[in-house]
């Protein structure tokens, strides 16, 4: 099952990563232009190196060369990521601030990823709300500073901390010199933004463990899966899901399908309300990448009827967003809400965004190094980005009307 809104190249890349019925042979039939579109999609979706590992023999020689360079650059980035984790850990430990590492490199053993194959562009840490400001202040001593223009955005973390090295975008998502942002989270779910809660996430923190990667504090296995699912769900509901988010969840489910001890612990620790939200992510990951489900299937079949109807009609829509301006995820969001007031608030926010986008250029250039010409270029790029986002929202209107009609008719 796939969606004809996906161009042939990206569709072939995703099909090659399917866990149950992989179809890598479709890659061999792509033209050069289709391959370039596929590579651009894979880079933006963070699945380039996973595709290289899973289907290397089906890649043309020139694609193997490109992805080989990507891999080499990512290995260089991996060393820098590890060094930055160590420096951050030492800094926070010295300040007596407890924390744990979320996502990224630290979760590779659980999710079946090879660290060298997993792109990582920021370091996500969690510390309780009462210590998050102190943690930020401690990290400022490492030469980091808060990104401007992000203070008013509704999220579950402080504005990202960045180091202004003068780096500029050069078209390479694996650039070893690309600085890492640090995000300090103070909650695992933004219930006020999404207009519904994820019950039980407050218990993730006291259950933290010392993880196998760099001996950093990390989430316990059931909670790591829970957070990965919530992270995927958040991005789906905000129209920014990346296939890699779903791929990691699918790989986890597939590799743990027969682990009865894990699922017994997961079921005991997570409330029915939290398991329901996780099951939404389970279903999405399975729709896109297949794989064994094990006991997760029991949770999927208990999803509310409205959610099941959404998957029957729109399961693949989030993957098509880069090629088809749609907001089909709105109907999934509304099906998870309990009041009309919340539904109205979410629909208004998603259909008529009120906040201007943050800076998209020269983010890592120090203020003292900004020339008049560079400032003008920064403004022009922001304007171009703003215009593209405005166009996306405008072009999504007919799609929203059509999908809304289908949704309400099916209800």
Secondary structure, 3 states (H helix, E strand, C coil): CCCCCCCHHHHHHHHHCCCCCCCHHHHHHCCHHHHHHHHHHHHHHCCHHHHHHHHHHHCCHHHHHHHHHHHHHHHHHHHHHHHHHHHHHHHHHHCCCCCEEECHHHHHHHHCCCHHHCCCCEEEEECCHHHHHHHHHHHHCCCCEECCCCCCCCCCECCCEECCCCCCCCCCCCCCCCCCEEEEECCCCCHHHHCCCCCCCCHHHHCCEECCCCCCEECCHHHHHHHHHHHHHHHHHCCCCCHHHHHHHHHHHHHHCCCHHHHHHHHHHCCHHHHHHHHHHHHHHHHHHCCCCCCHHHHHCCCCHHHHHHHHHHCCHHHHCCCCCCCCHHHHHHHCCCCHHHHHHHHHHHHCCCCCCCCCCCCCCCHHHCCHHHHHHHHHHHHHHHHHHHHHHHHHHHHHHHHHHHHHHHC
